[in-house]
């Protein structure tokens, strides 16, 4: 069948196995499909969950054409042997792996039992976006959880292009996080059109782990790739809504020392069963209060900057505020807001470079 270095096998398996399910009524989804032609110098390892499929190429010495599915847990054991080189041979319906002084025998499935995704039609858009997948964790934390039923589309990561930038958007109706990279067409001489699509959170997490810099958007799938690796993700139908309207156009702001907030805000987990954090500005100081009636934390934080007419008075869910603060890497953190007529502001903006976070006040 084939011979491959232990490192190449481990590297390929580590990537492809991230799409494999630990258990499934469909046996192929617990296997890795290995494919190659005898006249080629590499073979492909493919893992799939049905919604996400990952294929990675690896150099190998081939004896004949190959198309077989090997159980992922057994391949993991082969990789764990740490052999310098591993040789796989067929033995009827079984495959024998020789790794160092060990001989491991495993059952296999025919390659055709493993269905590959069908990318129907031509891509709607092709674009390059180096660094895009690196930004996914900076917004995905704000996506709605799996039990959120009012707007299921919020359980996904929204990817949108306005012709200039590629935006990543996530929201759970209380938080909104946005980040962006410049848009660049993947086809020479063609401008990149506007588009938008939703990716399931599991697919987004896998993309952020594996990484990709080239993207092709098909009617039902997204093909993301980098050198030697291809990831095919199913698209979630639906539209995300007018997320830009949620971001305030601020006219007031206050700026805190990030170090001061980082010391006090985590105490919401200990001193308040609700986990609420109340902020109230008094001139160039802001009081921070965490209390549940029987116990409390009170702190006076000096503001490093503030607008002339600012008066911050708001209560936030502590866990949400901490998640937002975790994305701001600067020494100072600003909360800004637009002053509404005849009522207190209910949404506040945090920023750091291309990242923007919008946080709603605690709903009582």
N, C-alpha and C positions, 0 to 999 in steps of 0.2 A: 504493500500500500504506500507508505511514506515514512521518511525519517526526518526528524526536526530537532533543532537544538532545544534544550530544556528551557532556556531563557525565552526564545521565540514562542514556544508553546505556552509558557506561563503568562507572557505579556498579552498574547492573543486571547487566551482563555479569560484573563482578568477583565478584559473589555467586553467580549461577547457574552460572558455569563451574567453581566449586570441586567440583561433583559430576560433571563431565564427565570421561570417560576419554580419555587421549591417543591410545590405540589400542584397537580392539575389533572382534571379528568381527561385531558388531551395529552398523551404521553410525549408528543413532539415538543411541547412547551417546557419539558424538564430535560431536554436534550440539546446538544450542540450539533448543528449540521456542518459536516466537513465536506467541502467540494473542491475538485481540482481536475485539470486535464493533464495527461501524462507528459505532454510537450511543454507544460508551463513550469516556471521556476518557483511558484508560490501556490498556496492553497488558501481557501477562505474558511473562517469559522463564523457561524451564524447562530445567534440566540434570539429567541422571540417570546413575548408574552401574549401575542395576538394583537396587541395595540401598539407595541414598540418592537422593532426588529433591528438588531445591531449586527453588522458584518465587518470583520477585520481580516486583512490579508497578512500572511506570514510566509517568509521564505522557507522552503523545504525541498528535500530530494524525493521525487516521485517515481514510482515504478509503473503505475498504470492509472487510467481514469478512476476517479474516486467520487462517490456520492453516498455518504453514510451518516447516520445520526448516532452520536455517542452520548451516553448519560452524563449529565453535567457533574453530578456528585462523584462519579468514577474518574472523570477527567481531572477533577480537582485533586483527587488522591494521587493521580499520576504526576501532576505538577508539584505536589508536596514532597515527592521523592527527592527533588533537587538534583536529578541526574543531568549530566552534561549534555547528553543526547538521548532521545527517545525514539524507538522504532515501533511502528504499528503494522501489524500483519493481520490478514483476514483468516478466520477459521470457521467457515460456514456462516452461521448467523451471529457468530461471536467475533470479537476483535481482541487481539493480544497485544499488549503494550509492554515493551521491554525497556525498563528504566534502570540503568546501572545493573545491580545484581538481582533486581526484582523482575518478576514476570506477572503482569496483572491481566486477567481475562475478564471481559465484560460483554454483556449482551448488547446488540446494536439494533437499530431500526433502519429500514430502507430510506434513502434520501427523499423519495417522493412522498413519504408520510409527513414531511415537514413542509407545509405550504408557505411559500414566500409571498410577501405583499404584492398586489397587482397595482402598479402605478398607471392608472388609466388616463389616456389623453396626454396632451402636451402640458408642460408646466405653465401655470398662469403668470408666474414671475420668477426670475432668477436673480439672485443678488449675493454679494460678498459682504460679510459683516464680521471682520476679525474682532474678537473681544466681546461679541454679543453674548455668548453663552456664559462668559465669566461674570456677567452682570445679573444672571438669573437669581442667585441667592439674595441679592440686594432688594428684590421686589417680591419674590415668591412667598416670603413669610406673611405677607398681607393677604394672600388668597384665602377664600372661605374654606372651612374644613369640609370633610366628606359628608357630614350630617346637615349641611346647610341646604335647605330645600326651597326657600322662597325664590331664589334666582340661581339655578344650577350652573349657569355660565360663569358665576363668580368662583367656582371651584377650579377654574382653569387659569392659565397664564395667557394674557392677550398680547399679541404681537401686531404692531401696526406701523405702517410707513406713510408719511405725509409727503414723500418725494424728496425730502431733505435728510430726515433722520429715521432710524428704526427705533421704535419705542417698545419697551417691555412694561406691561401694566398688570397690577394685581390689586384686588380690593375685596373686602368682606363687608362692605357698606359702612363700616366704622373706621377703617383705615384704607388709605390708597397709597400705593408706592409706584413710582415711575422712574425709569432710567432709560438712557438712549445712547446710541452710537451713530456716527454719520452713515448715510446710505450710499452704497456704491453698487452700480449695476454689475451683474456677473457676465454680461454679454457686451462686448466691445461696441461702442458707437450707439448704444441704446440707453435712454434714460430709464430710471427705475420708476414704475407707476405706483400710485397709492394703493394700499391693500391693507387687509386686516384679517387675522385668523386666530382661533383659540387652540391652545395645546393643553391636554390633560396634565394635571400637576405631576403625575408620575413620569410622564415623558419629559416635562421640563426639568425635573430633578436629574434625570438620567443625562440629558443634554448638558447640564451644568457640570456633571461629573466627568463625562467623556470629552466634551468640547467639540466644536465645529466652527468653521469659518466660511463655508459655502452652503447656500440654501436654494432649493428648488421647491416651489409651492405648487402642488397638484390639486385637483378638485377635492380629493378625499384624503390626501396625505401630504406630509412635508418630508422632503429628503434633505437631510443635513449631513455634511461630510467634511472631513479633513484628510490629510494624506494617509491612505491605507485604511480608512475607517468610513463606513456609511451607516447612517441611522435613519430609519423610516418610521415616522410617527403618524398615527391616525389623527386627523383633525376633528375637533368637536364642533358640530354645527351650532350656529347662533351668532348674534352680535353682542358686543360688550356694552354698548350704550355710549352716551356722550360724557366720557370720563374727564375730558378737558374742562367741562363746566364746573366740576367739583373743585378744581384747584383755585383757591382765592387769588385775587389780584390785590395784594396787601397794601395797606396804607399806614399800618402801625406795626411795631416790633419791639421785642425785648431780647437781650442777649445775656446768656448765662455762661459761667465757666463750666465746661463739660465735666471737669474733675469734681466740682461741687455737686452737680446733679448725680454723677455716678456714685458718689458716696451715700447720698441720702435716699434716692428713689428706690433702690432695691429693698429698703425696709418695709415697703408696702406688703411684702409677702408675709411679714411677721406681725405687724401691728394693726392690720385691718383685714377682716374676713372678706370684705368686698374687694380690697386691693386698690382703693381709690387714693389719688394724689390731688390735693387741692393747692392751687397757686393763686396768690393775691398780691398784687404789686402795691407798694407804698413808696413813691418817689424812686430813688435809685436802689431800693431794696425790694425783695420779693419774699413773702413768707410761704413756706412749703409745709403743709400739714397732712399727716397721715393719722387717722383716728377712727376708732369704732365705738367710742363711748366709754370704755373701761381702760383703754390704753391709747397712747398717742405718741407721735413724733412731731416735733415742731422745730423748724430751722429757718434762720434768716439768711438768705442768700443775696450777696451784693451783685447787682447787675453791672456787667461790663459796658453795656450800651443800651440805649432805649430811645424811642422816638419821642418827640416833644409832647405829644398829647396821648401817649400810650397809658392804658390802665388795664393790666392783665388781671382777670378774675375768672378762673375756669377750673373745673374738676375733670381729671382724666382717669381712665382705667390704667392702673399702674403697669400691668403687663404690656399693654399696647404702647404706652409711652416709652418703656424700656426697649421694646423692639425697634421703635423709631430712632431712639438715641443710639442704638447699636450700629446704625448705618452712617452716622455722622462721625467722621474721623478727625475733624478739626478741633483745636483747643477750645473754641467757643461754639455755643449752640444758640441759634436764634429761633424764637417762635414768632411768627408774623401772622397777621390776620387783616381782613378787610372789615371795616366798621360798618355794620348794617344799620338801617334806620329803625329806631324805636325798639331794639332788642339787643341782647348780648350776642357776641359772635359764637358760633357753634363749631366752626372748623378752623384749624390752625395749620400753618405750613412750616415744614422744616426743609432745609436744602443743604446739599454738599456737592458741589460740582454739577454734574448732569443728573444727579439723583434728587428727587423730590418726594417728600412724604406728607400726606395730609391726614390729620388726626382729628376725629370728632370728640367733643366733650362727652362726659359720662351722661347717659340717658337715665333719668330717675323717674 
